[in-house]
């Protein structure tokens, strides 16, 4: 699929904060706090931006953290190096961490990467090799729930699991693989009663497009927004897989986007500084922009 469409330019005059993340990821909006959170994987850091005051806070984690999702019992559920954790972020800067589960068998040198909850509140996240230069599809996608614990691998043979999202009605699941050897986005029919995806098919093959598919978000129209890493773009696909919009962002390596704000009409985009020119003020930046559409709220983990 090759598009001749002219990308939108939504001007962002400065990074939202002066924070420069090595590998910024997993932005989320917590409505009850009116705050944004995101992580820096390699720096083992969780960041918080107050949506009203602009105040920034940070917490240091004991190991690399790939993703966060709100937990209904307060705090967050997170995919980290050694498993899935329940995290409570304390006002003194400390973290209370409880490991909930870990894969029964996992290769050495793996970590959890992208993750979020389905519409019923089950947490999903996938594993990947920490050393991305090793071209081995050793990653798996897992489901975790309070009732059933962690599943056996649901999807296997993934290089760099990414792009998890669910349609507004929860009946379609999206998944991507960012590795240059893959660069695919898939859709699945999703059994909402049992949390089982089936009928896997290619949604978009991004090898024919600019950038690699990274993290994603969903809007109220059921359109799928995904960061095109290495291309400095955010792409919007209709439910039929048609590219209908592109937004230029000032960072070459955007990683994941998330809708938030009081009206869910603001998009936070995280990015990577690692490997980029040190003088580039946008590399590793986290930005906020308004794309003119409303996003679909993320579901908290059903704790």
N, C-alpha and C positions, 0 to 999 in steps of 0.2 A: 504494500500500500504506500504510494508516494503522493504527498499532498503539495499542491502549488498554492495553497491558501496562504495569505499574508498573515503572519502572527500579530496578535494584539501586543501593544506596548503599554503597560500600565506603569507609570513612572513611580519609582521608589527612590526618594531623594537621599536616604541614608539607611543603614542597617537599623533594625528596631532597637538593638542594644549594641554595645561595644564588644560583646562576647564573640569570640572567634573559636568555633568548635572544630576539633580535629575531624570528628565524624559526627555531625549533628544529625539527630534522628528523632522519630516518634513524637512529633508535636501533638498535644491534645489540649482540648478546652474543657475546663472544669467549671460548669455554669454556676454551681452553688458558691464558688469562691470568686467568680468573675476573673479567673486567672488562666494563663497558658502555662503548660509544662512541656519540656522536651529534654532529651538526653544528649550527652556527648559520650559516645561509646568508648572510644579509646582513652578519654580522660576519666572514665568511671564517675561521671557527674550527672546529677539531675538539676535542671534549671527551672526556675519559676519566674514568670513575668506577671505582675499585677496589672490587669487590664485597665484600671482606672488611674492609679498613681504612677505606673511605670516602674515601680520598685522591683528590683531583681534580687532573688535569693538563690542559694545553691546548697546542694548536699552531695557529699562524697560517698560513693558506694564501695563495697569491699572487692567487687569484681566487675568486669565489664557488663553493662546493661544495654540490651538491644532495643527494648520496647516497654512501654507503660500503657496501662488502661485503668480507668477508675474502678475502685472496688466498692461494692454497695455497703460493706461493713466499715467504710472509711479507709483512707489510704489508697494504695494502688496494688494491682497485680502486675508482675513484671517478668519478662523473660531475660535471664542473665546467662552467665557462663555455665554454672553448675546445675541449673534447673529453673523452675518457676517459683517465684517468691511473692509473699504478701509484705508490702513495705508500708511502714508508718513514718512519715517525715516529721521530725520533731522541731519545735520552734527554736531550740538551741543549736540546730545544725546537725544533730545526730539522726541516725536512722535505726528504727527497730525493724529487723528483717527476720522473717520466718520462711524457711524453704518449705513449699507445699508439695513439690513433686520433682522428679527428675526422670529422664528416659531410662528405661531398664538397661539398655545397652547403647553406648554412644562412643564413637571414635574419640581418641585423644585429640586435643586441639580444636574442639568444636565449641560453639556458643549459640544461644538463641538469637534470632535476628528480628525481623518484622513480626508484629503481633497485634491483635485486637479481639474484641468480643463480637460474636454473632448477635442477631437481634434478640435471642433468647437469653443472652448473658453467659454463654460458654466462651472460655478464653481459648484462642488459637494462636499458635506461634510455631515457627520453623527453625531448624538448626542449620548451621553452615560451618564450613572450615574457616577458622580465624585467618589462615593464610590463603587469601583469595588467589594467589599466584599458582596454587596447586590445582590444576584443572581436573578435579574429581567430584563427581556428583554424589557426595556423601550425605547430603542434607535430607531431613525428613520433616513433614508437617504433622503437628500433634494437636489434639484437642484436650482441654482440661476443664473439668467441672467439679464442684464440691461433692456431688453425689457419687460420681464414678472415678474421680481421680484422673490421672493422665492416661491417654489412650496408647495403644500400639501405633506405629506410624500409619497415618492415613494416606499421605502422598509421599512417595520416595523418589530417589534419583534427582534431587534438586541440587544445583550448584549454590545459588544465593537466593534463598526464599525471600519473597517480597510481595508487595502489592495486594495484601489481603483487604477485602472489602465485601460488603453484602448489599444487595439491592434494598431499596426501602421496605419492600414486603418480606425481605429475608429469604426469598426462594431462589436467588441466584448468588453464588459465591464466586469471587474473583481471586486470582492468584497469579503472581508473576515470578519470573526467574531473571535476575539482573545480569548474570554472568555473560560475557561476550560469546561464550559457546552456546547460549540459549537465546536470551533476549525475547522471550515469549510471554504473552499474557493469556491465561486460560479462563474460561468460565465453566461452572458446574451447575447442574440442577442441585438444589439443596433441600434435604428432608429436614424441615424445621422441628418436627417432633423428636427426632432422634439425633440430629446434628451430624448427618451423614451426606457428604457430597458425592454425586455420581454423574455419569454422562459427561466426562471431561472432554472439552474441545478447545481448539485454538480460537481465541477471541481476536487477538492482534499479534502479528509477527513483526516485531520492531526492528528486525534486521534490515528491513527495507526502509527504515525511517531514521531520523536523526535521534541520537541518544539511546540509552539503555533504560528499560522500565524499572523504576524503583518503587517508592512508597506511594500510596494512593488514598483518595477520599471519594465520597459519594455525595451527589447533590439531590435535591428534592425531586428533580425530574428523572432520577434514575440514571443519570450520566456519571461516568467514571473518570475521575481526574487523576492523572499519574505524572509523577516527576520524570522527565527525560534527562537522566544523569549524563553528563559529558556534553549536553547540547544546550544547557541554559534555558530549558523550556518546561512549561506545564502543559500537558495535552488533555483535552476533554473528548471522550468517546461516548457516542450514544449507546443505548442498550443493544443496538444492532452491530456495534463495532465500527461505526463510521466516525472518523476524525472530523469534528465540526468546529473545533476551536483550538488555537495555540496561544499561549501567553509567554512572552519573553521575560525572563527574570535576570537580574544582574549577576547571578552566580552561575558559573559554568557547571557546577555539580550539585544541583538541587537533589535532595534525597527523599523527602516526604512532605506532603501537604495535609492540612487539616482545617476544616471549617469551624469557626467559633465566633465569639462576640455575642452581644445581647440578641442580635437578630440572626445569628449564624450566617452572616453575609461577609465575614472577613476570613481570609485564607492566610494561615501561617505556613511558611515554607522554611525548612531547615536545609543545611548544606554542609559540604565537606571542604575543609581547608587542606587536609593532607594531600601532598603532591602538587599543590597549587603555588603560584608565585607568592612569596611572602609579602610583597608590596601590594597585593591585590586586596583592597579593603572589603570586598564582597565574599571572598573565599572563606567558607565556614560561618558566614553570617546567617542570622535568622531574621526573616522579614515578615511584615504583614501587608497585605494588599486586599483590595476589594474588587473582585472580578465581575460584580453585577448579578450574581445569582445567590440563591440561598442553599446552604449545605444541609445535610441530614445529620442529626445529632448522633453521636456514638453511644452505644449501650454500655452501661457499667457491668462489671462481673457480678453474677448472681451469687453472692457469698452466703 
